[in-house]
Amino acid sequence: MKPIRFLLMSLLLCSLQLAGQTTESKVRELLDLQSYENDKEAGALIVYDYGVSDFFQGESGFYTKFTRKFRVKFFNDSNLDYSEISIPVYFGERKVEEIEDFKAVVYNLKNGVIEQVRTDKNELLKEKHLKNWYNYKVAVAGVKAGSVMDVEYTVVSPFIYQLNDWQFQYTIPVLYSEYLVYMIPFYLYSYIIKGTSQLDELSSELQRDKYPILNLEYQKTRYKFVKKNIPAFYGDEFITSPNDYLISLDFQLAEINHLEGYNEKITTTWPKFTEELIKETSDFGGYIRGSKKLAKETLKENQFVYSTKLDYLEKLVDYVKANYDWNQYSSCLADVKPGEFARTKKGNVTAINLFLVTLLREAGFTAEPVILSTRNNGKIYTKYPFAHYFNYTIAVVNVDGTNYLIDASEKHSYFDQIPQRAINEIGLVVAKGEENWVNLTSNNFSTDLNTFYYKLNNETDSFSCTYNCKEAGYFALNSKNEYKDDPEKFIKDNITPLFDEVYNSNVMVNDTLRFFRYTAAGSVIPTRIDKYISIKPFLNTVYASSPFKMKERAYPVDFIYARKRMFSAQILLPEGATLVKLPENFEMENEFFGLKYNAALRGNAVVVEAEYSLKKPVYAPSLYPGLRNFFDNMIKYFNQSVEFELK
Amino acid sequence: MRKMTLIFIFAICLFVPFIGFCDDAVVLKYTTKIDVSSEKCIQTENVIIQVNNAKGDKYVDFVIDYSSNAKLKNLTGELRDIHSTVIRKLKKSDIKTTSKFDHFLFYNDNLAKRFSLKHNVYPYIVEVEFEHVISPYIYVAKWFPVWNTEINTQKAVLSVTVPEDYKLKINQVAVDSPSKQVAEKGVTYIWSSSYTSSNSEDIFAPPLVDILPLVSVVPQNFYYIKPGSFDSWKAMGEWNLELDKGLDELPSEEKMTIDHLTDGIEDSRQIVRELYHYLQDNTRYVAVNIDLGGLEPYPASYVCENRFGDCKALTNYMKAMLSYKGIPSYKVFVRAGETPEKIHTDFPSHQANHVILAVPLANDTIWLECTASYLPFNYLGTFTQNRPVFLVEPNRSRIIYSPALTEEEVTSVLSYRFTTNENDPKVRLSALFKLRGEAFEYFKGQSGSWTEKEKHNAFNELIPFKNYKVDEYEVMPVHRDSSFFILETTGTCNSPYQTVGEFVKVDLPSMNLPVFEKVKDRELPLDFYVPLAQIDTLFFDVPYDVLELKTPDNQAFEDEFGNFEMKIVQTSGQLCIVRKYNIYRQKISLEKYSNFYDFITEMKSSGSSIIFKPLK
């Protein structure tokens, strides 16, 4: 026996030694690496990123262990923030997630020798956020430009409803990313792969080991998700959310196979999902039921006087807007109980809009909640009934066959105008046993009409100009919000810069006719050289510079809403003056863009009329060159001058 | 009846302004009561806010900080209507507890209680009271009669009660002397003031805290980690030195590294430079504040181990390295920020928010900012330059002035070349920027962490010319201790030429002068803490042989505020324009603002364009 044992030990030592050398040489190679050849600008590189989620049996049932192990090479100090680790954990009322282990090792080269600095679990600092979430944070010791950092940690969770999602892509490149999930037959999960059409490896394999439970045995199935050579994510302007484009894996519990032998579907279909929200969720359906008392009292105490059903609807919506405040938090579940909502007059967006739904129903309207995902939360994939998509609730009301979408958390919007943050493709109507989606995006134009009237003064050194701007749609809503917040600032930002001196200004908000209007009069000093005068008819109301400077674009351009802007200027020529230069006319029109510019001499005035429209709220990347060209033309033609010569 | 109605309306119009009815909200009373003993300070605050409309609701969203050495107790709140009828009281369930998040800190162990007390019938009144028990303490009070800078405070009262034999020091600014009451409990000092909010966003204005009434109260002697005294700056310095005792020990490995780095270097200045570069290349700024509100110093070994630290830790570490090499250096406490707040030099007390290091050599003093890996050696930027600072030196701690950035050190030099092509409506623009001063600090500090796109966007914005699109850019490598940032970029832009009749007008890029408020809109004086200066040279290709310039080819003017010069030289096919301006480091009173505004206006209009007539 002895000789065999000795042989085995030698073999073991030999293999350990070999493994140690391989690790050290790999680290040394990385320490010597100056940049990543596929992205020379990258300040750091994730060399590998391994995640494992596994199930274990505990005293009170199954729990999951999520282990993550990753290695980062830092080329310079521009991405050292990757050494500031933050691990979120959830604290329920009776159960908590825990960090079982944390360790980090940093390698640095010093005089040819590899030095190591270690950080362990004791260095973790706890930070409390709202609503049961904590962050454990640590700044890993020893990191600097050139370092290689290894981090490994394990989170143990009793919350099997939330299997750890996985993010493949970051703002630095990733060489290799792998996520293993050891599924057990008792819990079945659905998943979505976002940001890419395929992975480099996606496989499943039944594991050999058998685990006893009660009088049964089960085996685990290992799922493997791999993606390699992932470029760094660079965001862009005019996009909804990085969440929509980052390559990642999203899980949701779909089914529980109970040991007692019965099968429980958690979420398989949207109708089931909405039914559960209404019947079983206290912070949704329960909240609606609990709000009835307040709704009844509200109707009783306020004798609303109205002329039509639509008028009544508007009054009820206005009442909720005026009397209840949004606390700036979003979730698709109410964050307060109905009693507290009544008392504090404050709640999250769902608390406000579910109360609105209840109030409208008590008043006799057909009203349903609509849950959605806000723009910065990412989009919804309708194929997969995942609850955690949703973070917002509005209401849909049907009056005489027309659906109105309403958000009472937005104080200044028209009663059926939802705020921009909620415009994110589609929302789900929460009606028992149904799957109904509503379109949140509208192709209706938001518009403004800008008119200018110029008259040269007697001294011929300045024009008196009367300006009128009438806005509708989201232009009006944005201006209204700005104006109600700070009227002085609104004038300072929107009117004062147009003139050399403002004589007067006036702002009119007309909620009945749904426009926002402001007028101003002031002086504008033209370009004057000798007897020649030149003036740009539209002042600073048009783009002087294109927002699209990059030659290429990977993501759609999202303007949120379609828009049309119209301009009309009349420049009175002084007596005896001669027109020297009339701006060049231009026109382009297709299904995506529209641009018109026309200048003409009519009697003793130069009349310039122009308009441009972005006919779609969203433009695919393939349309980006056209969009860029459109803006270049708009800037070129709309910034032309009218010139005339005085006698 | 009608007469009574009219009288009533008239009375309201008289009465209304006094209850702040026209403001969104107003603080009716803000009371701070401080009971002092040798071990602790109990600070009780009570605020009564009247909310007049929905916009004022935000002023009753409360966030109350506390920590392990400033414990929060007895938090109560009440919502009342205008007739003082209680509508509801603050409940425990209304209050949420979170960490106190701070953008500048990676982590701090402070917590915050958050709650709101709101009603839907206006006006309504909210009263909140809470107590902090602070132990240990080095400040009894640093008090402004302000609860929220955005709304008026009609009456603010500070009362400080100390035992009869307690020695304290008081500094008060723009507030009447306190009344004094002697009782069994001790001596009570009472101050009273008020605050009128200002919406001023005037640029280059003194900081608000320098304009507000202020009462500072400190104990003459205290125990904060170690015993100390505010009797003089010297005494305060000795306390600081006691705190740092024993914290400069370096591990032997670190000593070996230092020896290796400085081997063969005799010159002290060179040693300091070598070690400063070592600090910059091997450590980074990460602020983790735990215990005692961030005043507790960190040992040098902390930085050796972690390779990061806050300003105190990194400065202490640098000091320890120099000390090991036998080079004395001194911690310097500074109130950092681009618009420096006033330091009350006649009131020794803790007034700083940052630490730097001064290294006096035979012929010079070197100043080191230990938290910025990108700043040059011996460079104090706009963040810490030109202000009174507290230098801690054994037996000689005192207030001195940090060096001021000179005109040369802040003058950016820009060069533009515009090239036209007959077949292309766009103009090619090549630009070369040598940025200094604040612009240098910004670009040097930020550009290292920018993505390609962010760099593109930032460099696009840097060119003050319409519709500029960067095609290529290059950041020129310079010595790490250079105090300038060189960027070369080429791209296209809109044509700067405009034909007006028989003339051609050429719009010049803006000179990056700030946009100053019109005279009628300016509310506050100006304070230029650094000079503003720039030189730019512009080359234009013009498709004409001879030009008759309508713009004078040589303009220059100077007055008490600064100077401006513009020269135009024409050669065949090219125009060359050189513009220079300098706004001096200075304070300008409100009375002189109109003169200053005229100076700026003249500068802008002189340098904004040139006009010429091509001659056939």
Interface residues (C-beta under 8 A of the other chain):
Chain A: E41 G43 N76 D77 S78 N79 L80 E84 K110 N111 V117 L125 E127 K128 H129 L130 K137 A139 A141 G142 V143 K144 A145 T171 A232 Y234 G235 D236 A322 N323 Y324 D325 N327 E340 R343 T344 K345 K346 K411 K484 D485 E488 T527 I529 D530 K531 Y532 I533 S534 A544 S545 S546 K549 M550 V580 K581 I635 K636 N639 S641 E643 E645
Chain B: A54 K55 D57 R88 S93 D94 K96 T97 T98 S99 F101 F106 Y107 D109 L111 S116 K118 H119 N120 N199 T257 H260 D281 N282 T283 R284 V286 V288 I290 E305 N306 R307 F308 S373 P425 G448 S449 W450 T451 E452 K453 H456 N457 N460 K466 N467 Y468 K469 V470 N494 Q498 T499 V500 G501 E502 F503 K505 K550 I611
